[in-house]
Amino acid sequence: MNTVSPGWVFTERQVEEYFAGPQAAKFLDYLAQQQAIRIKMSSGDVANHVVFYLSEVSRASTGHNCVVDGGWLLE
């Protein structure tokens, strides 16, 4: 069995709660400091990894946890 562990994904709710209000700059700055790859991750970024594991291409992969967090854990 394989798993996919997403980081901070910019869903509509996340954008509304953290990145559209008066503290948006503070949260974006924090994200830039913590995440190695300076991108705003979308649900599609996570879905691509799920599709990989569902495809025949990953047939030899087992027991993996694919961390899709833009390098958050690297910092």
mmCIF file of the N, C-alpha and C atoms, coordinates in Angstrom:
data_MODEL
# 
_entry.id   MODEL 
# 
loop_
_atom_site.group_PDB 
_atom_site.id 
_atom_site.type_symbol 
_atom_site.label_atom_id 
_atom_site.label_alt_id 
_atom_site.label_comp_id 
_atom_site.label_asym_id 
_atom_site.label_entity_id 
_atom_site.label_seq_id 
_atom_site.pdbx_PDB_ins_code 
_atom_site.Cartn_x 
_atom_site.Cartn_y 
_atom_site.Cartn_z 
_atom_site.occupancy 
_atom_site.B_iso_or_equiv 
_atom_site.pdbx_formal_charge 
_atom_site.auth_seq_id 
_atom_site.auth_comp_id 
_atom_site.auth_asym_id 
_atom_site.auth_atom_id 
_atom_site.pdbx_PDB_model_num 
ATOM 1   N N  . MET A 1 1  ? 0.838   -1.167 0.000   1.00 0.00 ? 1  MET A N  1 
ATOM 2   C CA . MET A 1 1  ? 0.000   0.000  0.000   1.00 0.00 ? 1  MET A CA 1 
ATOM 3   C C  . MET A 1 1  ? 0.891   1.241  0.000   1.00 0.00 ? 1  MET A C  1 
ATOM 4   N N  . ASN A 1 2  ? 0.500   2.251  -0.768  1.00 0.00 ? 2  ASN A N  1 
ATOM 5   C CA . ASN A 1 2  ? 1.193   3.531  -0.817  1.00 0.00 ? 2  ASN A CA 1 
ATOM 6   C C  . ASN A 1 2  ? 0.257   4.617  -0.298  1.00 0.00 ? 2  ASN A C  1 
ATOM 7   N N  . THR A 1 3  ? 0.845   5.691  0.205   1.00 0.00 ? 3  THR A N  1 
ATOM 8   C CA . THR A 1 3  ? 0.045   6.814  0.681   1.00 0.00 ? 3  THR A CA 1 
ATOM 9   C C  . THR A 1 3  ? 0.590   8.111  0.095   1.00 0.00 ? 3  THR A C  1 
ATOM 10  N N  . VAL A 1 4  ? -0.269  9.122  0.082   1.00 0.00 ? 4  VAL A N  1 
ATOM 11  C CA . VAL A 1 4  ? 0.121   10.458 -0.341  1.00 0.00 ? 4  VAL A CA 1 
ATOM 12  C C  . VAL A 1 4  ? -0.227  11.400 0.804   1.00 0.00 ? 4  VAL A C  1 
ATOM 13  N N  . SER A 1 5  ? 0.775   12.123 1.294   1.00 0.00 ? 5  SER A N  1 
ATOM 14  C CA . SER A 1 5  ? 0.578   13.058 2.404   1.00 0.00 ? 5  SER A CA 1 
ATOM 15  C C  . SER A 1 5  ? 0.768   14.487 1.895   1.00 0.00 ? 5  SER A C  1 
ATOM 16  N N  . PRO A 1 6  ? -0.331  15.222 1.748   1.00 0.00 ? 6  PRO A N  1 
ATOM 17  C CA . PRO A 1 6  ? -0.216  16.578 1.216   1.00 0.00 ? 6  PRO A CA 1 
ATOM 18  C C  . PRO A 1 6  ? 0.184   17.595 2.272   1.00 0.00 ? 6  PRO A C  1 
ATOM 19  N N  . GLY A 1 7  ? 0.800   18.651 1.802   1.00 0.00 ? 7  GLY A N  1 
ATOM 20  C CA . GLY A 1 7  ? 1.115   19.792 2.650   1.00 0.00 ? 7  GLY A CA 1 
ATOM 21  C C  . GLY A 1 7  ? -0.026  20.808 2.584   1.00 0.00 ? 7  GLY A C  1 
ATOM 22  N N  . TRP A 1 8  ? 0.327   22.070 2.661   1.00 0.00 ? 8  TRP A N  1 
ATOM 23  C CA . TRP A 1 8  ? -0.661  23.138 2.660   1.00 0.00 ? 8  TRP A CA 1 
ATOM 24  C C  . TRP A 1 8  ? -1.161  23.359 1.234   1.00 0.00 ? 8  TRP A C  1 
ATOM 25  N N  . VAL A 1 9  ? -2.379  22.932 0.950   1.00 0.00 ? 9  VAL A N  1 
ATOM 26  C CA . VAL A 1 9  ? -2.964  23.030 -0.378  1.00 0.00 ? 9  VAL A CA 1 
ATOM 27  C C  . VAL A 1 9  ? -3.869  24.259 -0.426  1.00 0.00 ? 9  VAL A C  1 
ATOM 28  N N  . PHE A 1 10 ? -3.734  25.031 -1.482  1.00 0.00 ? 10 PHE A N  1 
ATOM 29  C CA . PHE A 1 10 ? -4.526  26.246 -1.642  1.00 0.00 ? 10 PHE A CA 1 
ATOM 30  C C  . PHE A 1 10 ? -5.912  25.911 -2.184  1.00 0.00 ? 10 PHE A C  1 
ATOM 31  N N  . THR A 1 11 ? -6.756  25.389 -1.309  1.00 0.00 ? 11 THR A N  1 
ATOM 32  C CA . THR A 1 11 ? -8.146  25.142 -1.665  1.00 0.00 ? 11 THR A CA 1 
ATOM 33  C C  . THR A 1 11 ? -8.911  26.455 -1.524  1.00 0.00 ? 11 THR A C  1 
ATOM 34  N N  . GLU A 1 12 ? -10.137 26.483 -1.992  1.00 0.00 ? 12 GLU A N  1 
ATOM 35  C CA . GLU A 1 12 ? -10.952 27.692 -1.852  1.00 0.00 ? 12 GLU A CA 1 
ATOM 36  C C  . GLU A 1 12 ? -11.068 28.094 -0.384  1.00 0.00 ? 12 GLU A C  1 
ATOM 37  N N  . ARG A 1 13 ? -11.261 27.120 0.475   1.00 0.00 ? 13 ARG A N  1 
ATOM 38  C CA . ARG A 1 13 ? -11.415 27.416 1.897   1.00 0.00 ? 13 ARG A CA 1 
ATOM 39  C C  . ARG A 1 13 ? -10.122 27.974 2.502   1.00 0.00 ? 13 ARG A C  1 
ATOM 40  N N  . GLN A 1 14 ? -8.985  27.372 2.160   1.00 0.00 ? 14 GLN A N  1 
ATOM 41  C CA . GLN A 1 14 ? -7.712  27.870 2.673   1.00 0.00 ? 14 GLN A CA 1 
ATOM 42  C C  . GLN A 1 14 ? -7.467  29.307 2.224   1.00 0.00 ? 14 GLN A C  1 
ATOM 43  N N  . VAL A 1 15 ? -7.737  29.567 0.963   1.00 0.00 ? 15 VAL A N  1 
ATOM 44  C CA . VAL A 1 15 ? -7.548  30.924 0.441   1.00 0.00 ? 15 VAL A CA 1 
ATOM 45  C C  . VAL A 1 15 ? -8.456  31.899 1.176   1.00 0.00 ? 15 VAL A C  1 
ATOM 46  N N  . GLU A 1 16 ? -9.698  31.500 1.359   1.00 0.00 ? 16 GLU A N  1 
ATOM 47  C CA . GLU A 1 16 ? -10.665 32.371 2.038   1.00 0.00 ? 16 GLU A CA 1 
ATOM 48  C C  . GLU A 1 16 ? -10.267 32.633 3.493   1.00 0.00 ? 16 GLU A C  1 
ATOM 49  N N  . GLU A 1 17 ? -9.818  31.616 4.204   1.00 0.00 ? 17 GLU A N  1 
ATOM 50  C CA . GLU A 1 17 ? -9.520  31.753 5.627   1.00 0.00 ? 17 GLU A CA 1 
ATOM 51  C C  . GLU A 1 17 ? -8.150  32.371 5.920   1.00 0.00 ? 17 GLU A C  1 
ATOM 52  N N  . TYR A 1 18 ? -7.172  32.128 5.055   1.00 0.00 ? 18 TYR A N  1 
ATOM 53  C CA . TYR A 1 18 ? -5.813  32.555 5.372   1.00 0.00 ? 18 TYR A CA 1 
ATOM 54  C C  . TYR A 1 18 ? -5.212  33.579 4.402   1.00 0.00 ? 18 TYR A C  1 
ATOM 55  N N  . PHE A 1 19 ? -5.646  33.570 3.166   1.00 0.00 ? 19 PHE A N  1 
ATOM 56  C CA . PHE A 1 19 ? -4.941  34.360 2.161   1.00 0.00 ? 19 PHE A CA 1 
ATOM 57  C C  . PHE A 1 19 ? -5.800  35.430 1.500   1.00 0.00 ? 19 PHE A C  1 
ATOM 58  N N  . ALA A 1 20 ? -6.940  35.747 2.080   1.00 0.00 ? 20 ALA A N  1 
ATOM 59  C CA . ALA A 1 20 ? -7.799  36.787 1.513   1.00 0.00 ? 20 ALA A CA 1 
ATOM 60  C C  . ALA A 1 20 ? -8.122  37.870 2.537   1.00 0.00 ? 20 ALA A C  1 
ATOM 61  N N  . GLY A 1 21 ? -7.701  37.710 3.755   1.00 0.00 ? 21 GLY A N  1 
ATOM 62  C CA . GLY A 1 21 ? -8.023  38.658 4.811   1.00 0.00 ? 21 GLY A CA 1 
ATOM 63  C C  . GLY A 1 21 ? -6.875  39.589 5.135   1.00 0.00 ? 21 GLY A C  1 
ATOM 64  N N  . PRO A 1 22 ? -7.018  40.294 6.227   1.00 0.00 ? 22 PRO A N  1 
ATOM 65  C CA . PRO A 1 22 ? -5.999  41.273 6.615   1.00 0.00 ? 22 PRO A CA 1 
ATOM 66  C C  . PRO A 1 22 ? -4.643  40.650 6.987   1.00 0.00 ? 22 PRO A C  1 
ATOM 67  N N  . GLN A 1 23 ? -4.631  39.373 7.320   1.00 0.00 ? 23 GLN A N  1 
ATOM 68  C CA . GLN A 1 23 ? -3.375  38.709 7.684   1.00 0.00 ? 23 GLN A CA 1 
ATOM 69  C C  . GLN A 1 23 ? -2.778  37.904 6.528   1.00 0.00 ? 23 GLN A C  1 
ATOM 70  N N  . ALA A 1 24 ? -3.285  38.091 5.322   1.00 0.00 ? 24 ALA A N  1 
ATOM 71  C CA . ALA A 1 24 ? -2.835  37.315 4.170   1.00 0.00 ? 24 ALA A CA 1 
ATOM 72  C C  . ALA A 1 24 ? -1.325  37.428 3.957   1.00 0.00 ? 24 ALA A C  1 
ATOM 73  N N  . ALA A 1 25 ? -0.796  38.636 4.025   1.00 0.00 ? 25 ALA A N  1 
ATOM 74  C CA . ALA A 1 25 ? 0.647   38.829 3.800   1.00 0.00 ? 25 ALA A CA 1 
ATOM 75  C C  . ALA A 1 25 ? 1.469   38.073 4.843   1.00 0.00 ? 25 ALA A C  1 
ATOM 76  N N  . LYS A 1 26 ? 0.997   38.067 6.076   1.00 0.00 ? 26 LYS A N  1 
ATOM 77  C CA . LYS A 1 26 ? 1.693   37.359 7.154   1.00 0.00 ? 26 LYS A CA 1 
ATOM 78  C C  . LYS A 1 26 ? 1.758   35.859 6.864   1.00 0.00 ? 26 LYS A C  1 
ATOM 79  N N  . PHE A 1 27 ? 0.631   35.277 6.446   1.00 0.00 ? 27 PHE A N  1 
ATOM 80  C CA . PHE A 1 27 ? 0.591   33.841 6.165   1.00 0.00 ? 27 PHE A CA 1 
ATOM 81  C C  . PHE A 1 27 ? 1.410   33.495 4.916   1.00 0.00 ? 27 PHE A C  1 
ATOM 82  N N  . LEU A 1 28 ? 1.363   34.333 3.885   1.00 0.00 ? 28 LEU A N  1 
ATOM 83  C CA . LEU A 1 28 ? 2.153   34.078 2.680   1.00 0.00 ? 28 LEU A CA 1 
ATOM 84  C C  . LEU A 1 28 ? 3.645   34.171 2.985   1.00 0.00 ? 28 LEU A C  1 
ATOM 85  N N  . ASP A 1 29 ? 4.015   35.100 3.821   1.00 0.00 ? 29 ASP A N  1 
ATOM 86  C CA . ASP A 1 29 ? 5.412   35.238 4.221   1.00 0.00 ? 29 ASP A CA 1 
ATOM 87  C C  . ASP A 1 29 ? 5.869   34.010 5.004   1.00 0.00 ? 29 ASP A C  1 
ATOM 88  N N  . TYR A 1 30 ? 5.025   33.544 5.911   1.00 0.00 ? 30 TYR A N  1 
ATOM 89  C CA . TYR A 1 30 ? 5.342   32.338 6.691   1.00 0.00 ? 30 TYR A CA 1 
ATOM 90  C C  . TYR A 1 30 ? 5.503   31.134 5.758   1.00 0.00 ? 30 TYR A C  1 
ATOM 91  N N  . LEU A 1 31 ? 4.602   30.996 4.809   1.00 0.00 ? 31 LEU A N  1 
ATOM 92  C CA . LEU A 1 31 ? 4.668   29.898 3.856   1.00 0.00 ? 31 LEU A CA 1 
ATOM 93  C C  . LEU A 1 31 ? 5.977   29.963 3.067   1.00 0.00 ? 31 LEU A C  1 
ATOM 94  N N  . ALA A 1 32 ? 6.364   31.147 2.620   1.00 0.00 ? 32 ALA A N  1 
ATOM 95  C CA . ALA A 1 32 ? 7.602   31.316 1.862   1.00 0.00 ? 32 ALA A CA 1 
ATOM 96  C C  . ALA A 1 32 ? 8.833   30.956 2.692   1.00 0.00 ? 32 ALA A C  1 
ATOM 97  N N  . GLN A 1 33 ? 8.767   31.200 3.993   1.00 0.00 ? 33 GLN A N  1 
ATOM 98  C CA . GLN A 1 33 ? 9.890   30.872 4.874   1.00 0.00 ? 33 GLN A CA 1 
ATOM 99  C C  . GLN A 1 33 ? 9.992   29.375 5.148   1.00 0.00 ? 33 GLN A C  1 
ATOM 100 N N  . GLN A 1 34 ? 8.869   28.674 5.176   1.00 0.00 ? 34 GLN A N  1 
ATOM 101 C CA . GLN A 1 34 ? 8.845   27.266 5.569   1.00 0.00 ? 34 GLN A CA 1 
ATOM 102 C C  . GLN A 1 34 ? 8.979   26.292 4.407   1.00 0.00 ? 34 GLN A C  1 
ATOM 103 N N  . GLN A 1 35 ? 8.530   26.668 3.235   1.00 0.00 ? 35 GLN A N  1 
ATOM 104 C CA . GLN A 1 35 ? 8.435   25.746 2.110   1.00 0.00 ? 35 GLN A CA 1 
ATOM 105 C C  . GLN A 1 35 ? 9.619   25.940 1.173   1.00 0.00 ? 35 GLN A C  1 
ATOM 106 N N  . ALA A 1 36 ? 10.349  24.869 0.848   1.00 0.00 ? 36 ALA A N  1 
ATOM 107 C CA . ALA A 1 36 ? 11.547  24.964 0.012   1.00 0.00 ? 36 ALA A CA 1 
ATOM 108 C C  . ALA A 1 36 ? 11.230  25.391 -1.416  1.00 0.00 ? 36 ALA A C  1 
ATOM 109 N N  . ILE A 1 37 ? 10.150  24.880 -1.980  1.00 0.00 ? 37 ILE A N  1 
ATOM 110 C CA . ILE A 1 37 ? 9.734   25.256 -3.329  1.00 0.00 ? 37 ILE A CA 1 
ATOM 111 C C  . ILE A 1 37 ? 8.674   26.338 -3.181  1.00 0.00 ? 37 ILE A C  1 
ATOM 112 N N  . ARG A 1 38 ? 8.943   27.499 -3.700  1.00 0.00 ? 38 ARG A N  1 
ATOM 113 C CA . ARG A 1 38 ? 8.075   28.669 -3.508  1.00 0.00 ? 38 ARG A CA 1 
ATOM 114 C C  . ARG A 1 38 ? 6.887   28.654 -4.468  1.00 0.00 ? 38 ARG A C  1 
ATOM 115 N N  . ILE A 1 39 ? 5.958   27.725 -4.217  1.00 0.00 ? 39 ILE A N  1 
ATOM 116 C CA . ILE A 1 39 ? 4.741   27.637 -5.023  1.00 0.00 ? 39 ILE A CA 1 
ATOM 117 C C  . ILE A 1 39 ? 3.531   27.591 -4.107  1.00 0.00 ? 39 ILE A C  1 
ATOM 118 N N  . LYS A 1 40 ? 2.392   27.951 -4.652  1.00 0.00 ? 40 LYS A N  1 
ATOM 119 C CA . LYS A 1 40 ? 1.118   27.776 -3.955  1.00 0.00 ? 40 LYS A CA 1 
ATOM 120 C C  . LYS A 1 40 ? 0.547   26.466 -4.484  1.00 0.00 ? 40 LYS A C  1 
ATOM 121 N N  . MET A 1 41 ? 0.606   25.435 -3.658  1.00 0.00 ? 41 MET A N  1 
ATOM 122 C CA . MET A 1 41 ? 0.180   24.111 -4.107  1.00 0.00 ? 41 MET A CA 1 
ATOM 123 C C  . MET A 1 41 ? -1.327  24.049 -4.297  1.00 0.00 ? 41 MET A C  1 
ATOM 124 N N  . SER A 1 42 ? -1.731  23.406 -5.377  1.00 0.00 ? 42 SER A N  1 
ATOM 125 C CA . SER A 1 42 ? -3.147  23.223 -5.669  1.00 0.00 ? 42 SER A CA 1 
ATOM 126 C C  . SER A 1 42 ? -3.523  21.756 -5.449  1.00 0.00 ? 42 SER A C  1 
ATOM 127 N N  . SER A 1 43 ? -4.800  21.494 -5.470  1.00 0.00 ? 43 SER A N  1 
ATOM 128 C CA . SER A 1 43 ? -5.256  20.103 -5.324  1.00 0.00 ? 43 SER A CA 1 
ATOM 129 C C  . SER A 1 43 ? -4.736  19.247 -6.477  1.00 0.00 ? 43 SER A C  1 
ATOM 130 N N  . GLY A 1 44 ? -4.528  19.859 -7.637  1.00 0.00 ? 44 GLY A N  1 
ATOM 131 C CA . GLY A 1 44 ? -3.987  19.131 -8.783  1.00 0.00 ? 44 GLY A CA 1 
ATOM 132 C C  . GLY A 1 44 ? -2.574  18.629 -8.541  1.00 0.00 ? 44 GLY A C  1 
ATOM 133 N N  . ASP A 1 45 ? -1.789  19.380 -7.779  1.00 0.00 ? 45 ASP A N  1 
ATOM 134 C CA . ASP A 1 45 ? -0.426  18.931 -7.447  1.00 0.00 ? 45 ASP A CA 1 
ATOM 135 C C  . ASP A 1 45 ? -0.464  17.627 -6.662  1.00 0.00 ? 45 ASP A C  1 
ATOM 136 N N  . VAL A 1 46 ? -1.416  17.501 -5.775  1.00 0.00 ? 46 VAL A N  1 
ATOM 137 C CA . VAL A 1 46 ? -1.569  16.277 -4.983  1.00 0.00 ? 46 VAL A CA 1 
ATOM 138 C C  . VAL A 1 46 ? -2.192  15.176 -5.850  1.00 0.00 ? 46 VAL A C  1 
ATOM 139 N N  . ALA A 1 47 ? -3.195  15.536 -6.620  1.00 0.00 ? 47 ALA A N  1 
ATOM 140 C CA . ALA A 1 47 ? -3.893  14.557 -7.463  1.00 0.00 ? 47 ALA A CA 1 
ATOM 141 C C  . ALA A 1 47 ? -2.943  13.884 -8.448  1.00 0.00 ? 47 ALA A C  1 
ATOM 142 N N  . ASN A 1 48 ? -1.959  14.611 -8.952  1.00 0.00 ? 48 ASN A N  1 
ATOM 143 C CA . ASN A 1 48 ? -1.000  14.011 -9.886  1.00 0.00 ? 48 ASN A CA 1 
ATOM 144 C C  . ASN A 1 48 ? -0.270  12.834 -9.266  1.00 0.00 ? 48 ASN A C  1 
ATOM 145 N N  . HIS A 1 49 ? 0.040   12.921 -7.993  1.00 0.00 ? 49 HIS A N  1 
ATOM 146 C CA . HIS A 1 49 ? 0.722   11.817 -7.312  1.00 0.00 ? 49 HIS A CA 1 
ATOM 147 C C  . HIS A 1 49 ? -0.222  10.643 -7.083  1.00 0.00 ? 49 HIS A C  1 
ATOM 148 N N  . VAL A 1 50 ? -1.469  10.937 -6.788  1.00 0.00 ? 50 VAL A N  1 
ATOM 149 C CA . VAL A 1 50 ? -2.463  9.871  -6.635  1.00 0.00 ? 50 VAL A CA 1 
ATOM 150 C C  . VAL A 1 50 ? -2.638  9.137  -7.963  1.00 0.00 ? 50 VAL A C  1 
ATOM 151 N N  . VAL A 1 51 ? -2.736  9.889  -9.057  1.00 0.00 ? 51 VAL A N  1 
ATOM 152 C CA . VAL A 1 51 ? -2.879  9.287  -10.389 1.00 0.00 ? 51 VAL A CA 1 
ATOM 153 C C  . VAL A 1 51 ? -1.674  8.401  -10.698 1.00 0.00 ? 51 VAL A C  1 
ATOM 154 N N  . PHE A 1 52 ? -0.486  8.855  -10.319 1.00 0.00 ? 52 PHE A N  1 
ATOM 155 C CA . PHE A 1 52 ? 0.711   8.033  -10.516 1.00 0.00 ? 52 PHE A CA 1 
ATOM 156 C C  . PHE A 1 52 ? 0.557   6.685  -9.819  1.00 0.00 ? 52 PHE A C  1 
ATOM 157 N N  . TYR A 1 53 ? 0.133   6.695  -8.553  1.00 0.00 ? 53 TYR A N  1 
ATOM 158 C CA . TYR A 1 53 ? -0.003  5.442  -7.810  1.00 0.00 ? 53 TYR A CA 1 
ATOM 159 C C  . TYR A 1 53 ? -1.136  4.574  -8.344  1.00 0.00 ? 53 TYR A C  1 
ATOM 160 N N  . LEU A 1 54 ? -2.115  5.170  -8.968  1.00 0.00 ? 54 LEU A N  1 
ATOM 161 C CA . LEU A 1 54 ? -3.208  4.398  -9.554  1.00 0.00 ? 54 LEU A CA 1 
ATOM 162 C C  . LEU A 1 54 ? -2.860  3.840  -10.930 1.00 0.00 ? 54 LEU A C  1 
ATOM 163 N N  . SER A 1 55 ? -1.783  4.324  -11.502 1.00 0.00 ? 55 SER A N  1 
ATOM 164 C CA . SER A 1 55 ? -1.413  3.898  -12.849 1.00 0.00 ? 55 SER A CA 1 
ATOM 165 C C  . SER A 1 55 ? -0.500  2.674  -12.825 1.00 0.00 ? 55 SER A C  1 
ATOM 166 N N  . GLU A 1 56 ? -0.350  2.090  -13.984 1.00 0.00 ? 56 GLU A N  1 
ATOM 167 C CA . GLU A 1 56 ? 0.527   0.927  -14.152 1.00 0.00 ? 56 GLU A CA 1 
ATOM 168 C C  . GLU A 1 56 ? 2.001   1.313  -13.968 1.00 0.00 ? 56 GLU A C  1 
ATOM 169 N N  . VAL A 1 57 ? 2.318   2.568  -14.136 1.00 0.00 ? 57 VAL A N  1 
ATOM 170 C CA . VAL A 1 57 ? 3.696   3.047  -14.011 1.00 0.00 ? 57 VAL A CA 1 
ATOM 171 C C  . VAL A 1 57 ? 4.243   2.780  -12.611 1.00 0.00 ? 57 VAL A C  1 
ATOM 172 N N  . SER A 1 58 ? 3.393   2.792  -11.606 1.00 0.00 ? 58 SER A N  1 
ATOM 173 C CA . SER A 1 58 ? 3.854   2.598  -10.224 1.00 0.00 ? 58 SER A CA 1 
ATOM 174 C C  . SER A 1 58 ? 3.740   1.150  -9.759  1.00 0.00 ? 58 SER A C  1 
ATOM 175 N N  . ARG A 1 59 ? 3.585   0.233  -10.665 1.00 0.00 ? 59 ARG A N  1 
ATOM 176 C CA . ARG A 1 59 ? 3.299   -1.162 -10.293 1.00 0.00 ? 59 ARG A CA 1 
ATOM 177 C C  . ARG A 1 59 ? 4.347   -1.793 -9.388  1.00 0.00 ? 59 ARG A C  1 
ATOM 178 N N  . ALA A 1 60 ? 5.576   -1.313 -9.406  1.00 0.00 ? 60 ALA A N  1 
ATOM 179 C CA . ALA A 1 60 ? 6.626   -1.887 -8.562  1.00 0.00 ? 60 ALA A CA 1 
ATOM 180 C C  . ALA A 1 60 ? 6.812   -1.122 -7.257  1.00 0.00 ? 60 ALA A C  1 
ATOM 181 N N  . SER A 1 61 ? 6.033   -0.085 -7.048  1.00 0.00 ? 61 SER A N  1 
ATOM 182 C CA . SER A 1 61 ? 6.149   0.707  -5.817  1.00 0.00 ? 61 SER A CA 1 
ATOM 183 C C  . SER A 1 61 ? 5.205   0.168  -4.757  1.00 0.00 ? 61 SER A C  1 
ATOM 184 N N  . THR A 1 62 ? 5.741   -0.016 -3.565  1.00 0.00 ? 62 THR A N  1 
ATOM 185 C CA . THR A 1 62 ? 4.896   -0.454 -2.464  1.00 0.00 ? 62 THR A CA 1 
ATOM 186 C C  . THR A 1 62 ? 5.474   0.051  -1.147  1.00 0.00 ? 62 THR A C  1 
ATOM 187 N N  . GLY A 1 63 ? 4.607   0.397  -0.237  1.00 0.00 ? 63 GLY A N  1 
ATOM 188 C CA . GLY A 1 63 ? 5.047   0.839  1.077   1.00 0.00 ? 63 GLY A CA 1 
ATOM 189 C C  . GLY A 1 63 ? 5.629   2.236  1.108   1.00 0.00 ? 63 GLY A C  1 
ATOM 190 N N  . HIS A 1 64 ? 5.263   3.071  0.147   1.00 0.00 ? 64 HIS A N  1 
ATOM 191 C CA . HIS A 1 64 ? 5.805   4.427  0.088   1.00 0.00 ? 64 HIS A CA 1 
ATOM 192 C C  . HIS A 1 64 ? 4.813   5.441  0.641   1.00 0.00 ? 64 HIS A C  1 
ATOM 193 N N  . ASN A 1 65 ? 5.329   6.456  1.292   1.00 0.00 ? 65 ASN A N  1 
ATOM 194 C CA . ASN A 1 65 ? 4.530   7.615  1.669   1.00 0.00 ? 65 ASN A CA 1 
ATOM 195 C C  . ASN A 1 65 ? 5.074   8.779  0.858   1.00 0.00 ? 65 ASN A C  1 
ATOM 196 N N  . CYS A 1 66 ? 4.328   9.213  -0.114  1.00 0.00 ? 66 CYS A N  1 
ATOM 197 C CA . CYS A 1 66 ? 4.743   10.300 -0.984  1.00 0.00 ? 66 CYS A CA 1 
ATOM 198 C C  . CYS A 1 66 ? 4.315   11.623 -0.339  1.00 0.00 ? 66 CYS A C  1 
ATOM 199 N N  . VAL A 1 67 ? 5.271   12.366 0.156   1.00 0.00 ? 67 VAL A N  1 
ATOM 200 C CA . VAL A 1 67 ? 4.997   13.652 0.801   1.00 0.00 ? 67 VAL A CA 1 
ATOM 201 C C  . VAL A 1 67 ? 4.984   14.735 -0.266  1.00 0.00 ? 67 VAL A C  1 
ATOM 202 N N  . VAL A 1 68 ? 3.828   15.331 -0.463  1.00 0.00 ? 68 VAL A N  1 
ATOM 203 C CA . VAL A 1 68 ? 3.647   16.375 -1.464  1.00 0.00 ? 68 VAL A CA 1 
ATOM 204 C C  . VAL A 1 68 ? 3.428   17.681 -0.698  1.00 0.00 ? 68 VAL A C  1 
ATOM 205 N N  . ASP A 1 69 ? 4.539   18.290 -0.281  1.00 0.00 ? 69 ASP A N  1 
ATOM 206 C CA . ASP A 1 69 ? 4.421   19.472 0.569   1.00 0.00 ? 69 ASP A CA 1 
ATOM 207 C C  . ASP A 1 69 ? 5.285   20.645 0.115   1.00 0.00 ? 69 ASP A C  1 
ATOM 208 N N  . GLY A 1 70 ? 5.811   20.558 -1.103  1.00 0.00 ? 70 GLY A N  1 
ATOM 209 C CA . GLY A 1 70 ? 6.629   21.652 -1.611  1.00 0.00 ? 70 GLY A CA 1 
ATOM 210 C C  . GLY A 1 70 ? 7.934   21.825 -0.852  1.00 0.00 ? 70 GLY A C  1 
ATOM 211 N N  . GLY A 1 71 ? 8.354   20.814 -0.148  1.00 0.00 ? 71 GLY A N  1 
ATOM 212 C CA . GLY A 1 71 ? 9.596   20.876 0.609   1.00 0.00 ? 71 GLY A CA 1 
ATOM 213 C C  . GLY A 1 71 ? 9.459   21.428 2.022   1.00 0.00 ? 71 GLY A C  1 
ATOM 214 N N  . TRP A 1 72 ? 8.252   21.429 2.560   1.00 0.00 ? 72 TRP A N  1 
ATOM 215 C CA . TRP A 1 72 ? 8.031   21.934 3.917   1.00 0.00 ? 72 TRP A CA 1 
ATOM 216 C C  . TRP A 1 72 ? 8.903   21.180 4.919   1.00 0.00 ? 72 TRP A C  1 
ATOM 217 N N  . LEU A 1 73 ? 8.972   19.869 4.781   1.00 0.00 ? 73 LEU A N  1 
ATOM 218 C CA . LEU A 1 73 ? 9.723   19.053 5.736   1.00 0.00 ? 73 LEU A CA 1 
ATOM 219 C C  . LEU A 1 73 ? 11.233  19.203 5.570   1.00 0.00 ? 73 LEU A C  1 
ATOM 220 N N  . LEU A 1 74 ? 11.681  19.758 4.463   1.00 0.00 ? 74 LEU A N  1 
ATOM 221 C CA . LEU A 1 74 ? 13.111  19.932 4.245   1.00 0.00 ? 74 LEU A CA 1 
ATOM 222 C C  . LEU A 1 74 ? 13.686  21.072 5.058   1.00 0.00 ? 74 LEU A C  1 
ATOM 223 N N  . GLU A 1 75 ? 12.858  22.029 5.390   1.00 0.00 ? 75 GLU A N  1 
ATOM 224 C CA . GLU A 1 75 ? 13.335  23.233 6.087   1.00 0.00 ? 75 GLU A CA 1 
ATOM 225 C C  . GLU A 1 75 ? 13.711  22.935 7.506   1.00 0.00 ? 75 GLU A C  1 
# 
